[in-house]
Amino acid sequence: MKASDRIHAYLAARPDAQAEESDLDPLAAGLLDSLEIEQLITFCEGEFGMEFADDELTMENFATVDDLAALVTRKHAARAGS
């Protein structure tokens, strides 16, 4: 399963996700509060076995699920190359 699919599955399992449109990107729509974003970060770090550096926690990297998945993919590629 691709990183974006795993992140979407995590977000779809949130209790308030049922009220959202199924094709809506909750990151792009600004539907996550600061606690939910912190929980998403914790999920990604555990699910993908990595840690985000402080300088990676930017609006650009968390603007959409695809942006976050791209960051995860880049970090995995960098780790595999080292």
C-alpha atoms as an extended CHARMM CRD file, in Angstrom:
* protein
*
        82  EXT
         1         1  MET       CA              0.0000000000        0.0000000000        0.0000000000  PROA      1               0.0000000000
         2         2  LYS       CA              1.3380000000        3.4460000000       -0.9400000000  PROA      2               0.0000000000
         3         3  ALA       CA              2.1060000000        6.0310000000        1.7200000000  PROA      3               0.0000000000
         4         4  SER       CA             -0.7720000000        8.2390000000        0.5430000000  PROA      4               0.0000000000
         5         5  ASP       CA             -3.2170000000        5.3090000000        0.8100000000  PROA      5               0.0000000000
         6         6  ARG       CA             -2.0750000000        4.5330000000        4.3580000000  PROA      6               0.0000000000
         7         7  ILE       CA             -2.3760000000        8.1860000000        5.3910000000  PROA      7               0.0000000000
         8         8  HSD       CA             -5.8320000000        8.4600000000        3.7990000000  PROA      8               0.0000000000
         9         9  ALA       CA             -6.9100000000        5.2880000000        5.6430000000  PROA      9               0.0000000000
        10        10  TYR       CA             -5.6940000000        6.7310000000        8.9530000000  PROA      10              0.0000000000
        11        11  LEU       CA             -7.5210000000       10.0080000000        8.3590000000  PROA      11              0.0000000000
        12        12  ALA       CA            -10.7110000000        8.2260000000        7.2600000000  PROA      12              0.0000000000
        13        13  ALA       CA            -10.7440000000        6.3260000000       10.5610000000  PROA      13              0.0000000000
        14        14  ARG       CA            -10.9960000000        9.5600000000       12.5980000000  PROA      14              0.0000000000
        15        15  PRO       CA            -14.3100000000        9.8030000000       14.5000000000  PROA      15              0.0000000000
        16        16  ASP       CA            -15.3700000000       13.0120000000       12.7430000000  PROA      16              0.0000000000
        17        17  ALA       CA            -14.3200000000       11.8140000000        9.2830000000  PROA      17              0.0000000000
        18        18  GLN       CA            -17.7500000000       10.2990000000        8.5680000000  PROA      18              0.0000000000
        19        19  ALA       CA            -19.1970000000       13.8030000000        8.1950000000  PROA      19              0.0000000000
        20        20  GLU       CA            -16.6440000000       14.7020000000        5.5200000000  PROA      20              0.0000000000
        21        21  GLU       CA            -16.9660000000       14.0160000000        1.8310000000  PROA      21              0.0000000000
        22        22  SER       CA            -15.0820000000       10.8400000000        0.9360000000  PROA      22              0.0000000000
        23        23  ASP       CA            -12.8880000000       12.5030000000       -1.6890000000  PROA      23              0.0000000000
        24        24  LEU       CA            -12.1010000000       15.5210000000        0.4830000000  PROA      24              0.0000000000
        25        25  ASP       CA             -8.4710000000       15.9720000000        1.5430000000  PROA      25              0.0000000000
        26        26  PRO       CA             -8.7320000000       16.9780000000        5.2210000000  PROA      26              0.0000000000
        27        27  LEU       CA             -5.2670000000       18.5400000000        5.1900000000  PROA      27              0.0000000000
        28        28  ALA       CA             -5.9790000000       20.7140000000        2.1600000000  PROA      28              0.0000000000
        29        29  ALA       CA             -9.4060000000       21.6440000000        3.5230000000  PROA      29              0.0000000000
        30        30  GLY       CA             -7.9770000000       22.6730000000        6.8990000000  PROA      30              0.0000000000
        31        31  LEU       CA            -10.2100000000       20.2550000000        8.7860000000  PROA      31              0.0000000000
        32        32  LEU       CA             -7.5420000000       19.0910000000       11.2560000000  PROA      32              0.0000000000
        33        33  ASP       CA             -6.8490000000       21.0150000000       14.4260000000  PROA      33              0.0000000000
        34        34  SER       CA             -3.3650000000       21.2290000000       15.9590000000  PROA      34              0.0000000000
        35        35  LEU       CA             -3.8790000000       18.1400000000       18.1320000000  PROA      35              0.0000000000
        36        36  GLU       CA             -5.0360000000       16.0760000000       15.1440000000  PROA      36              0.0000000000
        37        37  ILE       CA             -2.0160000000       17.2140000000       13.1370000000  PROA      37              0.0000000000
        38        38  GLU       CA              0.2640000000       16.1730000000       16.0270000000  PROA      38              0.0000000000
        39        39  GLN       CA             -1.5050000000       12.7990000000       16.0890000000  PROA      39              0.0000000000
        40        40  LEU       CA             -0.9870000000       12.5030000000       12.3330000000  PROA      40              0.0000000000
        41        41  ILE       CA              2.7170000000       13.2260000000       12.7630000000  PROA      41              0.0000000000
        42        42  THR       CA              2.9370000000       10.5650000000       15.4870000000  PROA      42              0.0000000000
        43        43  PHE       CA              1.0470000000        8.1000000000       13.2760000000  PROA      43              0.0000000000
        44        44  CYS       CA              3.3800000000        8.7060000000       10.3240000000  PROA      44              0.0000000000
        45        45  GLU       CA              6.5130000000        8.4050000000       12.4340000000  PROA      45              0.0000000000
        46        46  GLY       CA              5.3130000000        5.0840000000       13.8570000000  PROA      46              0.0000000000
        47        47  GLU       CA              3.7410000000        3.7070000000       10.6880000000  PROA      47              0.0000000000
        48        48  PHE       CA              6.6880000000        4.5270000000        8.4500000000  PROA      48              0.0000000000
        49        49  GLY       CA              9.4700000000        4.0680000000       11.0170000000  PROA      49              0.0000000000
        50        50  MET       CA             10.9870000000        7.5310000000       10.8700000000  PROA      50              0.0000000000
        51        51  GLU       CA             11.1500000000       10.8560000000       12.6240000000  PROA      51              0.0000000000
        52        52  PHE       CA             10.4320000000       14.2340000000       11.1020000000  PROA      52              0.0000000000
        53        53  ALA       CA             13.0460000000       16.9140000000       11.6470000000  PROA      53              0.0000000000
        54        54  ASP       CA             11.7570000000       20.2420000000       12.9420000000  PROA      54              0.0000000000
        55        55  ASP       CA             12.5090000000       21.9130000000        9.6030000000  PROA      55              0.0000000000
        56        56  GLU       CA             10.3000000000       19.3610000000        7.8100000000  PROA      56              0.0000000000
        57        57  LEU       CA              7.2200000000       20.3160000000        9.8310000000  PROA      57              0.0000000000
        58        58  THR       CA              6.1550000000       23.0280000000        7.4050000000  PROA      58              0.0000000000
        59        59  MET       CA              2.8650000000       24.0360000000        5.8280000000  PROA      59              0.0000000000
        60        60  GLU       CA              4.2720000000       23.0160000000        2.4430000000  PROA      60              0.0000000000
        61        61  ASN       CA              4.9300000000       19.4400000000        3.5950000000  PROA      61              0.0000000000
        62        62  PHE       CA              1.5250000000       19.1540000000        5.2980000000  PROA      62              0.0000000000
        63        63  ALA       CA             -0.6390000000       21.0830000000        2.8160000000  PROA      63              0.0000000000
        64        64  THR       CA             -2.1950000000       17.9300000000        1.3700000000  PROA      64              0.0000000000
        65        65  VAL       CA             -2.0260000000       14.1910000000        1.9170000000  PROA      65              0.0000000000
        66        66  ASP       CA             -0.0450000000       13.9020000000       -1.3210000000  PROA      66              0.0000000000
        67        67  ASP       CA              2.5050000000       16.4440000000       -0.0460000000  PROA      67              0.0000000000
        68        68  LEU       CA              2.8930000000       14.5220000000        3.2090000000  PROA      68              0.0000000000
        69        69  ALA       CA              3.1670000000       11.2160000000        1.3390000000  PROA      69              0.0000000000
        70        70  ALA       CA              5.8540000000       12.7500000000       -0.8960000000  PROA      70              0.0000000000
        71        71  LEU       CA              7.8300000000       13.7560000000        2.2030000000  PROA      71              0.0000000000
        72        72  VAL       CA              7.5140000000       10.2320000000        3.5940000000  PROA      72              0.0000000000
        73        73  THR       CA              8.6830000000        8.7830000000        0.2720000000  PROA      73              0.0000000000
        74        74  ARG       CA             11.6660000000       11.1730000000        0.1080000000  PROA      74              0.0000000000
        75        75  LYS       CA             12.6860000000       10.2830000000        3.6490000000  PROA      75              0.0000000000
        76        76  HSD       CA             12.4800000000        6.5530000000        2.8850000000  PROA      76              0.0000000000
        77        77  ALA       CA             14.5370000000        7.0220000000       -0.2800000000  PROA      77              0.0000000000
        78        78  ALA       CA             17.1640000000        9.0230000000        1.6030000000  PROA      78              0.0000000000
        79        79  ARG       CA             17.3440000000        6.3930000000        4.3380000000  PROA      79              0.0000000000
        80        80  ALA       CA             17.6600000000        3.5900000000        1.7550000000  PROA      80              0.0000000000
        81        81  GLY       CA             20.4400000000        5.4900000000       -0.0110000000  PROA      81              0.0000000000
        82        82  SER       CA             22.5280000000        5.9580000000        3.1150000000  PROA      82              0.0000000000
